[in-house]
Amino acid sequence: MSLITTLARLEAVDSGRAQPLATVRHRHLSERPLVFVPLTTAGETGAPLGALVGTDRDEPRLLVVPQPRDRELRFGFLADLAEVILPYIDAHAQAVEAAERTETDPETGKRVKVEVELCADAPQLIVPSRTGLDFVRLLGRSMRFRRTAEQDPQAPHPAPPHIPLLGRWLTHYGERARVPGSSLLLALTDVLSRHWATGQSSLEDQHLGALLAWIDPPQGMTGAEAARVAELARDADGQLLCPPAGPATDPAFDNGLLAPAIERYDRARAALAAAEDPVAADDRLAALTAAEREIRDLVESRTRPTWDAVWRGLDLLRALPEGAHAEERWIRDRWSFTAHRDRVLAGEPPQPRRDDAVTAANKLATREREQARLEAQEALDDPLVMAGRRLAGEAFAGEVLDVVMAYSEGKRPSPRPLVTVRTDDLPQLAERVKVYRSLAGKPQSAEFVGQEAEGVLVLRVLDKMGRGKEPEPGSVPEKGDRICFTLFEHEQRGGPKLPDPEQTPWTHGGPPGESAPEAPDAVTEEDVL
């Protein structure tokens, strides 16, 4: 936790209201995101009880599993979920634009630019909290290898069509959510916590109702008072007034309302199955319908407050201007979405259960690189974030006192002006340490030469001054300018090239003696939209 965050949390406790951690929004928000509020049953990991899902805040689609232990009903829930999510994904997959991408020519080995298709936009999924991300990954892992009746007529419990395809997409979104800065799948509590600091712990911030209570408390209440009400207040029947953001349910709800309702549903189903004449069957069907409707009402009563809270949180985030680099990160999300669409259409198999060594190393390297890039871009976009880096000695800002033109030694001298800067910051500098500033969106580097007096630094500018003997106008700071340099790089470099999977040494799962990774199920026509 940075010093700025610590101070903001202390101020939130003192003022009774969440304090801003950012002046801009560092995550992209689509104009029409798909919100998914799942609910699971206690006692079985990932067993769905119901969900609210949709893109219209006023008309969500309610999906319910009246008896979560019934495999057929659970498959029906997943099929209904696919009917909502897959058309939303397909609509974005069909709208494309031309784009250029750099690839390696297989014949010459040179890097060349080729024109390819890029989806004009990407579908964005929003879940209430971090546990929602885990549930999406769990659904994807449990669905993408399901066998349908057409794939395997002998399967004891065949899955409805399109369930494997939905599993592949949810798996991709779950994996993409692990990449820092990605906005394809967002947990709203994480995004809100990035932009506001509350007076409670990070674990308590995962309760969406309590988090919103700190950010926007009701009139006449402090954030702490409103959060306590959101977490603990119950009605006359002992039920929470603000249900948790899920997907887990409250034990009082499970024991007092849900379990008796499911028991009545089971009795009504058993009675209908035992009916011997049409008149009795009609009466028992009506009883079954009433029992199912009761469970639907219960599920909606637990998910609708969270659904409304998600849209309220999105309204708060939309009030912030979008950061300058957020769109750049969203373009990388669009490339990721387009690449997975192409893999599906090309008939490639589902993602394997376990990554090979090369794939796992590439994923880890990508996440580390994107984390460093995200931290740098957030600081460049937001002076409040940059203030935290300055307090940590990772950046400094000051006024230019003097600029002396100097040149490098050699046959063709290049400009290397010396810039004297006065700063009140305490950067962690050493001789010849490189520092960077943003110049027209590109990083310009300089090196630390020395310190003339306390707070007076001398820097030598190294690049981004043109090819001539004299620097281009605006490429060198002028006396009186306010500038900010960072000790961290603005653009992250790629790591070393990893070997192909078939060239991986045996110590990492490759040849000669180790078995190959488990092969996924074969792809059928049902895996394609």
TORVOLO-666589 format. One record per residue (C-alpha): residue in three letters; x, y, z. Coordinates in steps of 0.1 Angstrom, whole numbers, padded with zeros to 4 digits, always signed. Layout:
N
ALAXYZ ...
***
This chain:
529
MET+0000+0000+0000 SER+0015+0034-0010 LEU+0017+0063+0013 ILE-0009+0082-0007 THR-0034+0053-0002 THR-0026+0051+0035 LEU-0032+0088+0039 ALA-0064+0086+0019 ARG-0077+0058+0042 LEU-0069+0078+0073 GLU-0087+0108+0058 ALA-0117+0086+0050 VAL-0119+0075+0086 ASP-0116+0111+0098 SER-0141+0126+0073 GLY-0165+0096+0072 ARG-0165+0094+0034 ALA-0143+0076+0009 GLN-0115+0097-0006 PRO-0104+0097-0042 LEU-0073+0077-0052 ALA-0074+0089-0088 THR-0085+0119-0108 VAL-0093+0099-0140 ARG-0109+0065-0147 HIS-0081+0040-0153 ARG-0104+0013-0168 HIS-0124+0013-0200 LEU-0162+0010-0196 SER-0182+0000-0226 GLU-0213+0018-0236 ARG-0233-0014-0233 PRO-0217-0038-0209 LEU-0232-0072-0199 VAL-0237-0074-0162 PHE-0237-0109-0146 VAL-0248-0113-0110 PRO-0246-0150-0101 LEU-0259-0168-0070 THR-0246-0202-0058 THR-0258-0228-0033 ALA-0240-0236-0001 GLY-0223-0270+0002 GLU-0213-0276-0034 THR-0186-0255-0051 GLY-0199-0237-0081 ALA-0235-0252-0080 PRO-0256-0224-0096 LEU-0288-0213-0079 GLY-0296-0185-0102 ALA-0284-0153-0118 LEU-0295-0119-0131 VAL-0278-0112-0165 GLY-0283-0087-0192 THR-0274-0053-0208 ASP-0305-0034-0198 ARG-0304-0021-0162 ASP-0343-0020-0161 GLU-0350-0054-0176 PRO-0325-0081-0165 ARG-0330-0117-0174 LEU-0336-0139-0143 LEU-0323-0175-0145 VAL-0331-0199-0117 VAL-0322-0236-0108 PRO-0351-0247-0086 GLN-0332-0278-0075 PRO-0294-0273-0078 ARG-0287-0310-0073 ASP-0306-0319-0105 ARG-0281-0321-0133 GLU-0308-0315-0160 LEU-0320-0283-0144 ARG-0284-0271-0141 PHE-0278-0278-0178 GLY-0310-0259-0185 PHE-0296-0229-0165 LEU-0263-0230-0185 ALA-0282-0233-0218 ASP-0303-0202-0209 LEU-0271-0184-0199 ALA-0256-0193-0233 GLU-0287-0178-0250 VAL-0280-0145-0233 ILE-0242-0143-0235 LEU-0233-0159-0269 PRO-0255-0135-0290 TYR-0239-0106-0272 ILE-0205-0120-0280 ASP-0214-0128-0316 ALA-0227-0093-0322 HIS-0192-0079-0314 ALA-0174-0107-0333 GLN-0191-0099-0366 ALA-0183-0061-0366 VAL-0147-0058-0378 GLU-0123-0032-0391 ALA-0090-0033-0410 ALA-0059-0031-0389 GLU-0021-0036-0393 ARG-0001-0061-0374 THR+0036-0068-0374 GLU+0044-0105-0381 THR+0075-0125-0389 ASP+0078-0135-0426 PRO+0084-0173-0426 GLU+0105-0171-0457 THR+0128-0142-0449 GLY+0125-0141-0411 LYS+0120-0103-0413 ARG+0093-0084-0394 VAL+0067-0071-0419 LYS+0033-0054-0415 VAL+0003-0073-0427 GLU-0034-0061-0429 VAL-0057-0082-0407 GLU-0092-0080-0393 LEU-0097-0064-0358 CYS-0131-0065-0341 ALA-0144-0029-0339 ASP-0153-0034-0303 ALA-0152-0062-0277 PRO-0180-0074-0254 GLN-0174-0064-0217 LEU-0186-0085-0188 ILE-0191-0070-0153 VAL-0195-0090-0121 PRO-0201-0076-0087 SER-0170-0087-0068 ARG-0138-0107-0071 THR-0156-0140-0062 GLY-0176-0134-0093 LEU-0144-0137-0113 ASP-0136-0170-0097 PHE-0171-0183-0105 VAL-0168-0173-0142 ARG-0135-0192-0143 LEU-0151-0222-0126 LEU-0181-0222-0150 GLY-0157-0220-0180 ARG-0136-0249-0167 SER-0167-0270-0160 MET-0184-0263-0194 ARG-0158-0263-0222 PHE-0152-0301-0221 ARG-0189-0311-0218 ARG-0201-0336-0244 THR-0233-0330-0262 ALA-0257-0357-0275 GLU-0244-0352-0311 GLN-0207-0355-0300 ASP-0213-0386-0278 PRO-0247-0403-0282 GLN-0238-0426-0253 ALA-0230-0398-0228 PRO-0251-0404-0196 HIS-0258-0367-0191 PRO-0253-0349-0225 ALA-0251-0312-0224 PRO-0273-0289-0244 PRO-0258-0274-0276 HIS-0235-0243-0273 ILE-0226-0250-0236 PRO-0190-0261-0246 LEU-0187-0229-0267 LEU-0198-0207-0238 GLY-0173-0225-0216 ARG-0145-0217-0240 TRP-0155-0180-0240 LEU-0158-0178-0202 THR-0124-0195-0198 HIS-0109-0169-0221 TYR-0125-0141-0202 GLY-0114-0156-0169 GLU-0078-0159-0181 ARG-0078-0124-0195 ALA-0090-0110-0162 ARG-0057-0121-0147 VAL-0038-0097-0170 PRO-0033-0063-0152 GLY-0051-0035-0169 SER-0075-0057-0190 SER-0111-0046-0190 LEU-0128-0076-0208 LEU-0140-0090-0175 LEU-0142-0066-0145 ALA-0150-0071-0108 LEU-0168-0039-0099 THR-0155-0039-0063 ASP-0119-0040-0076 VAL-0125-0011-0100 LEU-0142+0010-0074 SER-0114+0003-0048 ARG-0088+0014-0073 HIS-0104+0048-0076 TRP-0116+0054-0040 ALA-0101+0047-0006 THR-0125+0038+0022 GLY-0120+0036+0060 GLN-0123-0002+0061 SER-0100-0031+0051 SER-0095-0043+0016 LEU-0114-0075+0025 GLU-0144-0055+0036 ASP-0142-0035+0003 GLN-0153-0068-0014 HIS-0188-0062+0000 LEU-0203-0041-0028 GLY-0230-0025-0006 ALA-0205-0015+0021 LEU-0181-0001-0005 LEU-0208+0020-0021 ALA-0219+0032+0013 TRP-0184+0047+0019 ILE-0182+0063-0016 ASP-0218+0077-0017 PRO-0234+0075+0018 PRO-0270+0084+0023 GLN-0279+0119+0035 GLY-0272+0123+0072 MET-0250+0092+0076 THR-0212+0087+0076 GLY-0196+0061+0054 ALA-0189+0039+0085 GLU-0225+0041+0096 ALA-0239+0033+0062 ALA-0214+0004+0057 ARG-0225-0011+0090 VAL-0261-0009+0079 ALA-0252-0025+0046 GLU-0234-0054+0062 LEU-0255-0061+0093 ALA-0290-0047+0090 ARG-0318-0073+0089 ASP-0356-0072+0085 ALA-0382-0086+0109 ASP-0377-0121+0094 GLY-0339-0120+0101 GLN-0329-0115+0065 LEU-0302-0091+0053 LEU-0315-0058+0039 CYS-0285-0056+0017 PRO-0276-0092+0005 PRO-0239-0098-0002 ALA-0227-0094-0037 GLY-0225-0131-0041 PRO-0222-0156-0054 ALA-0225-0171-0019 THR-0258-0167+0000 ASP-0264-0158+0037 PRO-0269-0188+0060 ALA-0300-0173+0075 PHE-0315-0171+0040 ASP-0304-0207+0032 ASN-0319-0221+0064 GLY-0349-0200+0068 LEU-0362-0194+0033 LEU-0344-0213+0006 ALA-0342-0248+0021 PRO-0380-0250+0030 ALA-0388-0236-0005 ILE-0367-0263-0023 GLU-0382-0290+0000 ARG-0417-0279-0011 TYR-0406-0279-0047 ASP-0392-0315-0043 ARG-0425-0327-0028 ALA-0445-0311-0055 ARG-0423-0328-0082 ALA-0426-0361-0065 ALA-0464-0357-0062 LEU-0467-0348-0099 ALA-0446-0378-0109 ALA-0469-0401-0089 ALA-0502-0386-0103 GLU-0524-0413-0119 ASP-0552-0393-0134 PRO-0553-0360-0154 VAL-0573-0340-0128 ALA-0548-0348-0101 ALA-0519-0341-0125 ASP-0533-0306-0132 ASP-0536-0298-0096 ARG-0501-0310-0088 LEU-0487-0292-0118 ALA-0502-0260-0104 ALA-0486-0267-0070 LEU-0452-0274-0087 THR-0455-0241-0107 ALA-0462-0222-0075 ALA-0433-0238-0057 GLU-0410-0229-0086 ARG-0423-0194-0087 GLU-0415-0191-0049 ILE-0379-0200-0055 ARG-0377-0176-0084 ASP-0390-0148-0062 LEU-0364-0157-0035 VAL-0335-0157-0060 GLU-0346-0124-0074 SER-0349-0109-0039 ARG-0312-0118-0033 THR-0298-0107-0067 ARG-0318-0076-0075 PRO-0303-0054-0048 THR-0268-0064-0061 TRP-0279-0058-0097 ASP-0290-0022-0089 ALA-0258-0016-0069 VAL-0237-0027-0099 TRP-0253-0001-0121 ARG-0250+0025-0094 GLY-0213+0018-0092 LEU-0210+0021-0130 ASP-0226+0055-0129 LEU-0201+0067-0103 LEU-0172+0054-0125 ARG-0186+0070-0156 ALA-0186+0104-0139 LEU-0148+0103-0140 PRO-0130+0112-0173 GLU-0112+0082-0189 GLY-0075+0081-0186 ALA-0054+0088-0217 HIS-0039+0052-0219 ALA-0072+0034-0211 GLU-0081+0032-0247 GLU-0047+0018-0257 ARG-0052-0010-0232 TRP-0087-0016-0245 ILE-0073-0020-0280 ARG-0051-0048-0267 ASP-0083-0064-0252 ARG-0099-0062-0287 TRP-0069-0080-0302 SER-0072-0107-0275 PHE-0109-0111-0282 THR-0103-0112-0320 ALA-0076-0138-0316 HIS-0098-0161-0296 ARG-0127-0156-0321 ASP-0103-0167-0349 ARG-0092-0197-0329 VAL-0128-0208-0324 LEU-0137-0203-0361 ALA-0106-0221-0372 GLY-0117-0252-0354 GLU-0090-0253-0328 PRO-0097-0274-0297 PRO-0107-0259-0263 GLN-0081-0246-0239 PRO-0063-0275-0223 ARG-0069-0283-0186 ARG-0032-0277-0178 ASP-0008-0253-0197 ASP+0025-0267-0209 ALA+0057-0251-0196 VAL+0061-0226-0225 THR+0025-0214-0224 ALA+0026-0210-0186 ALA+0059-0191-0188 ASN+0045-0168-0215 LYS+0014-0160-0194 LEU+0035-0152-0164 ALA+0059-0129-0184 THR+0029-0112-0200 ARG+0013-0105-0166 GLU+0045-0091-0152 ARG+0051-0069-0182 GLU+0015-0056-0182 GLN+0016-0049-0145 ALA+0047-0027-0149 ARG+0031-0010-0179 LEU-0001-0004-0161 GLU+0016+0012-0131 ALA+0036+0035-0154 GLN+0006+0045-0175 GLU-0016+0052-0145 ALA+0011+0075-0131 LEU+0015+0093-0164 ASP-0023+0097-0168 ASP-0030+0108-0132 PRO-0012+0135-0112 LEU-0026+0120-0080 VAL-0010+0086-0088 MET+0022+0103-0098 ALA+0023+0120-0064 GLY+0024+0086-0048 ARG+0054+0076-0070 ARG+0071+0109-0061 LEU+0066+0103-0024 ALA+0082+0068-0029 GLY+0113+0084-0046 GLU+0104+0069-0080 ALA+0098+0103-0097 PHE+0104+0140-0092 ALA+0090+0172-0104 GLY+0105+0206-0104 GLU+0114+0239-0122 VAL+0141+0242-0149 LEU+0167+0267-0136 ASP+0191+0266-0166 VAL+0198+0248-0199 VAL+0234+0245-0212 MET+0239+0231-0247 ALA+0265+0203-0248 TYR+0274+0177-0274 SER+0286+0141-0274 GLU+0321+0132-0284 GLY+0328+0114-0316 LYS+0330+0120-0354 ARG+0294+0132-0355 PRO+0286+0150-0323 SER+0250+0148-0312 PRO+0232+0173-0289 ARG+0234+0164-0252 PRO+0220+0194-0233 LEU+0225+0198-0196 VAL+0193+0207-0177 THR+0194+0220-0141 VAL+0162+0213-0122 ARG+0152+0225-0087 THR+0129+0200-0069 ASP+0115+0195-0034 ASP+0112+0158-0040 LEU+0137+0132-0028 PRO+0143+0108-0058 GLN+0165+0078-0053 LEU+0192+0088-0078 ALA+0227+0076-0083 GLU+0253+0086-0109 ARG+0243+0079-0145 VAL+0209+0066-0135 LYS+0185+0071-0163 VAL+0153+0091-0159 TYR+0123+0096-0183 ARG+0097+0122-0191 SER+0068+0121-0215 LEU+0073+0141-0246 ALA+0044+0142-0270 GLY+0033+0108-0257 LYS+0068+0092-0262 PRO+0094+0087-0234 GLN+0124+0109-0235 SER+0154+0097-0215 ALA+0180+0116-0196 GLU+0208+0106-0171 PHE+0216+0120-0137 VAL+0249+0139-0138 GLY+0251+0153-0103 GLN+0237+0175-0076 GLU+0249+0212-0075 ALA+0231+0219-0042 GLU+0204+0205-0020 GLY+0174+0200-0043 VAL+0192+0211-0074 LEU+0198+0183-0099 VAL+0217+0183-0132 LEU+0204+0160-0160 ARG+0218+0152-0195 VAL+0191+0147-0221 LEU+0199+0118-0243 ASP+0173+0113-0271 LYS+0141+0124-0289 MET+0158+0157-0301 GLY+0158+0149-0339 ARG+0187+0139-0362 GLY+0202+0173-0367 LYS+0231+0190-0350 GLU+0206+0213-0332 PRO+0177+0200-0312 GLU+0143+0203-0327 PRO+0120+0230-0312 GLY+0102+0218-0281 SER+0124+0187-0276 VAL+0145+0203-0248 PRO+0131+0219-0217 GLU+0134+0256-0214 LYS+0142+0278-0184 GLY+0112+0282-0162 ASP+0094+0251-0174 ARG+0078+0227-0149 ILE+0088+0192-0158 CYS+0084+0157-0142 PHE+0109+0129-0146 THR+0104+0093-0135 LEU+0129+0067-0125 PHE+0108+0039-0141 GLU+0105+0032-0178 HIS+0073+0042-0196 GLU+0074+0013-0221 GLN+0082-0022-0210 ARG+0106-0044-0229 GLY+0098-0080-0239 GLY+0117-0109-0223 PRO+0138-0135-0240 LYS+0123-0157-0266 LEU+0111-0190-0252 PRO+0116-0224-0271 ASP+0088-0241-0290 PRO+0068-0266-0269 GLU+0084-0295-0288 GLN+0118-0281-0279 THR+0111-0279-0242 PRO+0136-0299-0221 TRP+0124-0329-0203 THR+0128-0311-0170 HIS+0098-0289-0180 GLY+0075-0316-0194 GLY+0090-0319-0229 PRO+0108-0347-0247 PRO+0123-0372-0245 GLY+0106-0393-0218 GLU+0076-0374-0205 SER+0041-0379-0216 ALA+0024-0351-0236 PRO-0001-0328-0218 GLU-0037-0341-0217 ALA-0054-0336-0250 PRO-0088-0317-0249 ASP-0120-0330-0264 ALA-0124-0328-0302 VAL-0142-0299-0317 THR-0176-0303-0335 GLU-0198-0280-0354 GLU-0217-0271-0322 ASP-0185-0254-0310 VAL-0190-0226-0336 LEU-0217-0200-0334 
***
